[in-house]
């Protein structure tokens, strides 16, 4: 089923929208959530919450890209769940590791997402990513958006772990230089 047809089902308040969404994007949503949470039960709950949030937000929004819309929702819900779950014991997991790796690019701040204007940073990162080779961009996005472990990314790309880790390191350094030239750090 086309994304536009699924969105139309949401607008018509047809419950078939949920099952069509799950058939087409359930695997994507579960993958994003599980990469962050590393818990199938919590991930499944976040995916179900994603469908509910999509159901509740569709009457006012018609997303142009349904997978991006759902991905953003499930990612935010999963990060919120992880923060709640680890409130007393910060650290651990791919989310914390990814933020730690990116922290140096944003000037070493404790919470770079709070210190930089999010929309401006997002625009600059989008421009930076557009300038990368496709494979380099895919690896970077897999790590820092989907929170995929380096070994999984390496396997998918057909690289060794060390080559993938090195490529991520070089890309972070490029990002740091780019953000510095743009006056963001």
RATAUR-V74890 format. One record per residue. N is the residue number from 0. RES is the residue in one small letter. PSI is psi in whole degrees, 0 to 359 (NA if undefined). NEAR is the number of other C-alpha atoms within 12 Angstrom. Layout:
BEGIN
n-><N	N>
res-><RES	RES>
psi-><PSI	PSI>
near-><NEAR	NEAR>
END
This chain:
BEGIN
n-><0	1	2	3	4	5	6	7	8	9	10	11	12	13	14	15	16	17	18	19	20	21	22	23	24	25	26	27	28	29	30	31	32	33	34	35	36	37	38	39	40	41	42	43	44	45	46	47	48	49	50	51	52	53	54	55	56	57	58	59	60	61	62	63	64	65	66	67	68	69	70	71	72	73	74	75	76	77	78	79	80	81	82	83	84	85	86	87	88	89	90	91	92	93	94	95	96	97	98	99	100	101	102	103	104	105	106	107	108	109	110	111	112	113	114	115	116	117	118	119	120	121	122	123	124	125	126	127	128	129	130	131	132	133	134	135	136	137	138	139	140	141	142	143	144	145	146	147	148	149	150	151	152	153	154	155	156	157	158	159	160	161	162	163	164	165	166	167	168	169	170	171	172	173	174	175	176	177	178	179	180	181	182	183	184>
res-><x	x	x	x	x	x	x	x	x	x	x	x	x	x	x	x	x	x	x	x	x	x	x	x	x	x	x	x	x	x	x	x	x	x	x	x	x	x	x	x	x	x	x	x	x	x	x	x	x	x	x	x	x	x	x	x	x	x	x	x	x	x	x	x	x	x	x	x	x	x	x	x	x	x	x	x	x	x	x	x	x	x	x	x	x	x	x	x	x	x	x	x	x	x	x	x	x	x	x	x	x	x	x	x	x	x	x	x	x	x	x	x	x	x	x	x	x	x	x	x	x	x	x	x	x	x	x	x	x	x	x	x	x	x	x	x	x	x	x	x	x	x	x	x	x	x	x	x	x	x	x	x	x	x	x	x	x	x	x	x	x	x	x	x	x	x	x	x	x	x	x	x	x	x	x	x	x	x	x	x	x	x	x	x	x>
psi-><139	150	319	326	322	315	320	322	320	315	328	357	37	123	344	337	320	312	323	321	316	318	319	322	7	317	317	311	317	322	314	310	316	329	328	313	330	38	113	322	312	321	316	320	319	322	316	320	328	315	320	316	321	317	316	334	343	326	339	344	146	91	137	323	100	317	323	320	311	321	320	318	309	325	311	318	319	319	319	317	319	317	317	316	328	24	322	340	79	150	177	156	167	325	308	320	318	316	320	319	321	341	320	326	334	29	14	18	155	318	86	329	340	337	338	143	117	316	320	316	316	315	317	322	321	316	317	312	324	334	355	158	152	314	319	318	316	318	316	314	320	320	312	353	309	352	33	141	150	320	324	320	316	314	315	323	346	25	165	163	314	323	319	315	320	318	318	319	313	320	321	320	319	318	318	314	317	311	325	317	328	358	24	347	NA>
near-><17	18	24	19	20	33	35	27	25	32	24	15	19	19	20	21	30	31	20	24	37	27	19	20	31	28	21	29	39	37	30	44	43	35	37	41	39	26	21	19	16	27	33	28	23	36	38	28	27	36	38	25	25	36	32	18	20	28	18	13	18	23	24	17	17	31	29	20	28	41	32	27	31	42	35	28	33	40	33	22	28	31	21	15	20	17	13	10	12	15	17	20	25	31	35	27	21	30	28	25	30	34	26	24	32	34	25	18	18	18	18	22	22	13	18	24	15	16	14	17	27	16	17	25	32	19	17	27	26	18	17	23	14	14	23	30	28	25	39	41	28	30	36	33	30	35	34	31	34	33	22	23	32	27	18	18	23	16	20	17	20	16	20	29	26	19	28	31	24	22	32	35	23	25	35	28	21	25	29	18	13	18	15	26	23>
END
